[in-house]
């Protein structure tokens, strides 16, 4: 089983009015590059928490947390996720 990486995203004052964290999470999942997958594990009014995993990532050894965060940062740089940052 791949190592899992937990990440949170949060709305900034640049997020569109009424921006829902659930919608931002779905968009983030859509924009993750292969082989990354993610599951939404929690939301608040302004945040979403996801668990990421990469197919083929070893279950032991040093987790690729930096690579996971790079994938999230790349997705968050998309115009569709304007106003959302990694929390």
N, C-alpha and C positions, 0 to 999 in steps of 0.2 A: 504494500500500500504506500502511495507517495506521501512524503512529508507535507503537512498542511501548514499554511501561513495565514494568520489572521490579520486583517487590515480594516481600518475604518476610514470612511470619507465623511467630510462635513461641508455644509454649505457656508459660503462666505457672503458678504454683503453684495457681491457681484452676481450671485445666483439670481435667475429670473424670479420675480415675485411668485410666491406659492409653489416654488420648486419642491417636489416631493422626493425624499431620500430613496424611496422604493424605485422611482423612475430613474434616478441617477444610478442606482445599483444595477438595474437592468441594462442601462446603456453601457456602464463600465464592463459588465460581463460580456456584452456583445462586442466591444472593442478590444478585449484581451486577445493577444496573439496566440496562435497554437503553440504549444500544447496546453496552455493554461485553461483551467476551468475554475468556476467560482460558484459558491452557494451563499445566498443571503441568509445571515444568521441572526440579525437583529436590526431594529430601527428605533430611532427617537424622532422628535420633531425636526431635527436638523442634521442627523447623522445616520449612516448605514454601516453595518459591520458585515464583512464577508469573509469566508474562508476560501483560500485559493489552494489549488494543487496543480501540479504539472504531470501529465502522463509520462511515464518513463523515468520520473525522478526517483532516485533511490530512497528506500525507506530508512536507511541508516546513513551515518556519516554526517558531514556538515550540511545543514539545510541551505538551500539556495534562496535565502530570504532577500538578499540584495537583488537577485534576478526577479523575484516576485514583485518587489517594490518598483523595480524598473518597468515591469509590465504594467503595473497600476499607474505609475506616473505617465507612461506613454498614452494610456487610455484617457487619463485626466487632461492631457494636453489637447484633446480634440475639442473643436468648437461646441459640439453638442453637450459637453460637460463643463462649459464655462461656469465659473463660480463655485466649483467643487474642488476641494483639496484633500490630500491624504491627512487624516487626523492623527 
